[in-house]
Each structure stands twice: as C-alpha cells, then as structure tokens.
Amino acid sequence: MNQNLEDIGFLRMPDVKKLTGLGRSSIYQMMADGVFPRSVAIGSRAVGWMVRDIRGWLQERSLRQNINTADI
C-alpha cells in the first residue's frame, strides 16, 4: 500500500466547496449524475469525501480542460 499520508483522510462540505468552487446543490446533483465522488459516512450524522477522491476528480477535470483547450 503505497499511499501518501496527505491522501488519507476526509474533507467536509465546506472544504469540498472551497476546493472545487462548486455549491452544495451542484455537488449533490453531480453525485446523483455519477460525475462527482460519492460522500461516505464518517459518523452517525456526518459525511465526508475522501481526500484522494476529490484530488483525483480535480486532476481529471484539469486534464479534460487542458485537452479541450488544446483543440481550440
């Protein structure tokens, strides 16, 4: 298991919103559409997103943007 320590952990909604620039409704809609990482239960009344999942989503989105920009 070769995983960076910084990839292990959870982000809560305010951090996910800050990192992605998305609003709460957009995040949940994109989750429902299957284009955003799913949240996981981290307590009886708390959810979070795995750091590695959000990081991966951001990198994938950045790569797509770079590919689309190169086509212009």
URPE-V229960 format. One record per run of one state. SS is the DSSP state (hx for helix, st for strand, lp for the rest). FROM is the first residue (numbers start at 1). TO is the last residue. Records with the same first field share a line. If there is no record, write none. Layout:
# URPE-V229960
SS = FROM-TO / FROM-TO
This chain:
# URPE-V229960
lp = 1-4 / 8-9 / 12-12 / 21-23 / 34-39 / 42-46 / 71-72
hx = 5-7 / 13-20 / 24-33 / 51-70
st = 10-11 / 40-41 / 47-50
